[in-house]
């Protein structure tokens, strides 16, 4: 089975690893890659049930590598204030149609608030993103129900 990770509590979170943690992450990933290489070689040599078990172990290592490779992403190192400012600039780049952008799942404020828990919190706390909420109404057709005098 793949070894346990000292970073498992950070997986799927917006944790910004320190420089020291990044070095430890790289070492952990290198160890996992080495294990994958060893398991791949053993799978090629094995047949039947042992090969299936080795493949399952290799897949577990590959999943750990994938999950841990996301942690040192530069986006996690941007301070919240700067990220919130970037969100504001995104709002300025929205192109409106003749009816306005409408409020939908594609509205930039909504999109930003659905990326992650951190981004949702930042977007909801940024009043500029919500100061102008366009609402698009469908075209309205007036139907004359009352009889027109003289007709």
Residue pairs with C-beta under 8 A, 6 or more apart in sequence:
1 57
1 60
2 32
2 35
2 57
2 60
2 61
2 63
2 64
3 31
3 32
3 35
5 11
5 28
5 64
5 68
6 24
6 28
7 17
7 21
7 24
7 25
7 28
7 68
7 71
10 17
10 71
11 67
11 68
11 71
12 67
13 117
14 76
14 116
14 117
14 118
15 71
15 76
16 76
16 77
17 25
17 71
17 72
17 76
22 72
25 68
25 71
25 72
26 72
28 68
29 65
29 68
29 69
32 61
32 64
32 65
32 68
33 65
35 58
35 61
36 58
36 61
36 62
36 65
39 54
39 55
39 57
39 58
39 61
40 58
42 54
43 51
43 54
43 55
43 58
46 54
78 86
80 118
80 122
83 119
83 122
84 122
84 125
84 126
87 112
87 122
87 123
87 126
87 129
88 126
88 128
88 129
90 108
90 112
91 108
91 109
91 128
91 129
93 108
94 101
94 107
94 108
95 101
96 134
99 136
100 134
100 136
101 107
101 134
101 136
102 134
102 135
102 136
103 110
103 133
103 134
103 135
103 136
104 110
105 111
105 114
107 134
108 129
109 123
109 129
109 130
109 133
112 119
112 122
112 123
112 129
113 119
113 120
113 123
113 124
114 120
123 129
124 130
